Amino acid sequence: MGQELVLFLFPNFPPNWGLFVKNLVTRGAKVVAIGDAPWEHISDDLKKDLAEYYRVWNGEDYSQIRDAVVFLQNKHGRFTRVSSHNEHWLRLEARIRTEFNIPNGYTLSEIENKQKKSFMKTLFHKANVNTPRGKVLSSEEELLEFVKEIGYPLCAKPNTGVGGYGAVKLKNEEHLRDVWKSISKDKEYIVEEYIEGRIVTFDGIVDAQGEIVWYGSFEVTKNIMETMTAKDDSSYFIQRTVCIRSFFEIPIVFFLFVFKMRFGSLA
């Protein structure tokens, strides 16, 4: 096997993302990057580790990203991986993999469902993990019928989305009608019962065989939806020890099997 040629997207944010690049280079990979930050805003360490950096003016404009990939691939060769380690760019990674036939990760068709909360619910249910009751709703009438079944408060959020963007707590019917008017109708929304409780993550890295090689957890003091709505601050702390079975009453191996997680598939 020859040298790994990795395309890294937006490696300068957050600043510690440069450590991923550094460790790839330490392990013999060649890393080129695409980003929207000016070259002078890139740290000196990151500049040293990158074989090349291509700046685009708008990371959301795929035509600019595509031109950058074509230029870099023509100059450096076919990429063996593309990554950003950022959930926001998962679909962009998948689109690049699909168009340029890059292995080691989700393609565009594979990422479609995996970013949908409704689809993720079906996988959790297969793994016998309980989730809040919820539905993808397309009309105000359906929403009001769901209220009769569940009651208030409810949580409405884009079926595909990250970081609490667009999520809102529905308190009563008047609030519901006001929110529904403001929701972009070109986005699919899922509405769920609102659950009070501790917010605890389970994070990890798996290898090519789906075996866990590292895992950890942190607890958030305030949920991101309320933090964003109130324009407030939140905080989190890292758990010193993690007991997997305290999170899920299932073998975590089965959970990974259901999600088909493998190294290179988790950006």
C-alpha positions as CSV (number, residue, x, y, z in Angstrom):
1,M,0.0,0.0,0.0
2,G,1.3,3.4,-1.0
3,Q,1.3,6.6,1.0
4,E,-2.1,7.8,2.2
5,L,-3.2,11.0,0.6
6,V,-5.8,12.7,2.8
7,L,-8.0,15.7,1.9
8,F,-8.8,17.5,5.1
9,L,-11.7,20.1,5.0
10,F,-11.5,23.3,7.1
11,P,-8.6,22.1,9.4
12,N,-8.2,25.4,11.2
13,F,-11.5,25.3,13.1
14,P,-11.5,24.6,15.9
15,P,-7.8,25.4,16.4
16,N,-7.0,22.0,17.9
17,W,-8.1,20.2,14.7
18,G,-4.6,20.9,13.5
19,L,-3.6,18.0,15.8
20,F,-5.4,15.5,13.6
21,V,-3.4,16.7,10.6
22,K,-0.1,16.6,12.6
23,N,-0.8,13.0,13.7
24,L,-1.7,11.9,10.1
25,V,1.6,13.4,8.9
26,T,3.5,11.7,11.8
27,R,2.1,8.4,10.6
28,G,3.3,8.9,7.1
29,A,0.3,10.4,5.4
30,K,0.4,13.4,3.0
31,V,-2.3,15.9,3.9
32,V,-3.7,18.7,1.7
33,A,-6.6,20.9,2.8
34,I,-9.5,23.1,1.7
35,G,-10.7,25.9,3.9
36,D,-12.3,29.4,3.9
37,A,-9.8,31.0,6.2
38,P,-7.0,33.3,4.8
39,W,-3.6,31.7,4.8
40,E,-2.3,34.2,7.3
41,H,-5.0,33.0,9.8
42,I,-3.6,29.4,9.6
43,S,-1.3,28.5,12.5
44,D,2.4,28.1,11.9
45,D,2.2,24.4,13.0
46,L,-0.6,23.6,10.6
47,K,1.2,25.4,7.7
48,K,4.2,23.1,8.3
49,D,2.1,20.0,8.3
50,L,0.0,20.7,5.2
51,A,1.4,19.8,1.8
52,E,-0.9,22.4,0.3
53,Y,-3.8,24.6,1.3
54,Y,-6.5,25.8,-1.1
55,R,-8.7,28.6,0.0
56,V,-12.3,28.9,-1.1
57,W,-14.4,32.0,-0.4
58,N,-17.6,30.1,0.6
59,G,-17.5,26.6,2.0
60,E,-21.2,26.2,1.4
61,D,-20.8,26.7,-2.3
62,Y,-20.1,23.3,-3.8
63,S,-18.9,24.6,-7.1
64,Q,-15.9,26.2,-5.3
65,I,-15.2,23.1,-3.3
66,R,-15.4,21.0,-6.5
67,D,-12.9,23.2,-8.3
68,A,-10.6,23.0,-5.4
69,V,-10.8,19.1,-5.3
70,V,-10.2,18.9,-9.0
71,F,-7.1,21.2,-8.8
72,L,-5.6,19.4,-5.8
73,Q,-6.3,15.9,-7.2
74,N,-4.8,16.7,-10.6
75,K,-1.7,18.0,-8.8
76,H,-1.2,15.5,-6.0
77,G,-3.0,12.3,-7.2
78,R,-6.1,10.4,-6.1
79,F,-7.2,10.9,-2.6
80,T,-7.5,7.9,-0.3
81,R,-9.5,9.7,2.4
82,V,-11.5,12.9,2.9
83,S,-12.4,14.1,6.4
84,S,-13.3,17.1,8.4
85,H,-14.1,15.6,11.9
86,N,-17.0,18.1,11.9
87,E,-20.6,16.9,11.7
88,H,-21.6,20.0,9.8
89,W,-19.5,18.9,6.8
90,L,-20.5,15.2,6.8
91,R,-22.8,15.6,3.7
92,L,-20.1,17.6,1.9
93,E,-17.5,14.8,2.7
94,A,-20.0,12.3,1.3
95,R,-20.6,14.3,-1.8
96,I,-16.9,14.6,-2.5
97,R,-16.4,10.8,-1.9
98,T,-19.2,10.0,-4.3
99,E,-18.2,12.3,-7.1
100,F,-14.5,11.5,-7.0
101,N,-14.8,7.9,-6.0
102,I,-12.8,8.2,-2.8
103,P,-13.0,5.2,-0.4
104,N,-13.1,4.9,3.4
105,G,-16.3,6.6,4.4
106,Y,-20.0,7.2,3.7
107,T,-21.2,8.0,0.2
108,L,-23.9,10.5,-0.5
109,S,-26.6,7.8,-0.7
110,E,-25.4,6.2,2.6
111,I,-25.3,9.5,4.5
112,E,-28.9,10.6,3.6
113,N,-30.7,8.5,6.2
114,K,-27.9,8.5,8.8
115,Q,-28.3,12.2,9.2
116,K,-32.1,12.0,9.7
117,K,-33.3,11.8,13.3
118,S,-36.3,9.8,12.3
119,F,-34.1,7.1,10.7
120,M,-31.8,7.1,13.6
121,K,-34.8,6.4,15.8
122,T,-35.5,3.2,13.9
123,L,-31.9,2.0,14.5
124,F,-32.1,2.8,18.2
125,H,-35.3,0.8,18.4
126,K,-33.7,-2.2,16.6
127,A,-31.0,-2.0,19.3
128,N,-33.7,-1.9,22.0
129,V,-32.9,1.7,23.1
130,N,-35.8,3.8,24.1
131,T,-36.3,7.2,22.5
132,P,-38.8,10.0,23.0
133,R,-42.1,9.5,21.1
134,G,-42.0,11.5,17.9
135,K,-43.1,11.9,14.3
136,V,-42.1,13.6,11.1
137,L,-45.1,16.0,10.5
138,S,-45.9,17.9,7.3
139,S,-49.0,20.0,8.4
140,E,-50.3,22.0,11.3
141,E,-53.3,19.6,11.4
142,E,-51.0,16.6,11.9
143,L,-49.1,18.5,14.6
144,L,-52.3,19.3,16.5
145,E,-53.4,15.6,16.3
146,F,-50.0,14.6,17.7
147,V,-50.4,17.1,20.6
148,K,-53.7,15.3,21.5
149,E,-51.7,12.1,21.8
150,I,-48.6,13.4,23.6
151,G,-49.5,16.8,25.2
152,Y,-47.2,19.8,25.9
153,P,-44.4,20.6,26.0
154,L,-43.0,19.3,22.7
155,C,-39.7,19.7,20.9
156,A,-39.7,20.5,17.2
157,K,-36.4,20.4,15.2
158,P,-35.2,19.8,11.6
159,N,-35.1,16.1,10.8
160,T,-31.7,16.7,9.4
161,G,-29.6,19.2,11.4
162,V,-26.8,19.6,14.0
163,G,-26.0,21.7,17.0
164,G,-29.5,22.5,18.0
165,Y,-30.0,24.7,15.0
166,G,-33.7,25.3,14.4
167,A,-34.9,23.4,17.5
168,V,-37.6,24.9,19.6
169,K,-39.7,24.0,22.7
170,L,-43.4,24.2,22.0
171,K,-45.2,25.3,25.1
172,N,-48.9,25.7,24.2
173,E,-51.2,25.9,21.1
174,E,-50.7,29.6,20.6
175,H,-46.9,29.2,20.6
176,L,-47.2,26.1,18.4
177,R,-49.2,28.0,15.7
178,D,-46.7,31.0,15.8
179,V,-43.7,28.6,15.5
180,W,-45.3,26.6,12.7
181,K,-45.8,29.8,10.6
182,S,-42.1,30.6,10.9
183,I,-40.8,27.1,10.1
184,S,-39.3,26.8,6.6
185,K,-41.6,24.6,4.7
186,D,-38.7,23.3,2.5
187,K,-37.3,21.5,5.6
188,E,-38.6,18.3,7.1
189,Y,-39.3,18.7,10.8
190,I,-39.6,16.1,13.5
191,V,-41.7,16.7,16.6
192,E,-41.1,14.8,19.8
193,E,-42.3,14.7,23.4
194,Y,-40.1,17.0,25.6
195,I,-38.0,15.0,28.1
196,E,-36.4,16.3,31.2
197,G,-33.2,14.6,32.3
198,R,-29.4,14.5,32.4
199,I,-27.7,15.1,29.1
200,V,-24.9,12.6,28.8
201,T,-22.9,11.7,25.7
202,F,-21.2,8.5,24.7
203,D,-18.4,9.1,22.2
204,G,-15.9,6.7,20.8
205,I,-13.6,5.5,18.0
206,V,-13.9,2.2,16.3
207,D,-11.4,0.4,14.0
208,A,-11.9,-1.3,10.6
209,Q,-13.5,-4.3,12.3
210,G,-16.0,-2.2,14.3
211,E,-14.1,-2.8,17.6
212,I,-14.0,0.0,20.1
213,V,-10.5,1.3,20.5
214,W,-11.4,4.4,22.6
215,Y,-14.5,5.8,24.3
216,G,-15.4,8.6,26.6
217,S,-18.3,10.7,27.9
218,F,-19.2,14.1,29.0
219,E,-22.2,15.6,30.7
220,V,-23.8,19.0,29.7
221,T,-25.2,21.3,32.3
222,K,-27.9,22.9,30.0
223,N,-29.3,21.6,26.7
224,I,-28.1,23.3,23.6
225,M,-31.6,24.2,22.4
226,E,-32.4,26.2,25.5
227,T,-28.9,27.7,25.5
228,M,-29.3,29.0,21.9
229,T,-32.8,30.2,22.5
230,A,-31.8,32.2,25.6
231,K,-28.4,33.2,24.0
232,D,-27.0,31.9,27.3
233,D,-23.9,30.0,28.3
234,S,-23.6,26.3,28.9
235,S,-20.8,24.1,30.2
236,Y,-19.9,20.4,30.3
237,F,-17.5,18.2,32.2
238,I,-15.7,15.0,31.2
239,Q,-16.6,11.8,33.1
240,R,-13.6,10.3,34.8
241,T,-14.9,6.8,34.4
242,V,-17.4,5.5,31.9
243,C,-19.6,2.4,32.4
244,I,-21.1,1.6,29.0
245,R,-24.0,-0.4,30.5
246,S,-25.0,2.7,32.6
247,F,-25.9,4.4,29.4
248,F,-27.5,1.6,27.4
249,E,-29.1,-1.6,28.6
250,I,-27.8,-3.4,25.5
251,P,-24.4,-4.8,24.4
252,I,-22.6,-1.9,22.8
253,V,-21.3,-4.3,20.1
254,F,-24.8,-4.9,18.9
255,F,-25.4,-1.1,18.8
256,L,-22.3,-0.7,16.6
257,F,-23.5,-3.6,14.4
258,V,-26.9,-1.9,13.9
259,F,-25.2,1.3,12.9
260,K,-22.6,-0.5,10.8
261,M,-19.8,1.7,12.2
262,R,-16.3,1.2,10.9
263,F,-13.1,3.2,10.9
264,G,-13.3,5.6,8.0
265,S,-17.1,5.7,8.2
266,L,-17.2,8.0,11.2
267,A,-16.0,11.5,10.2
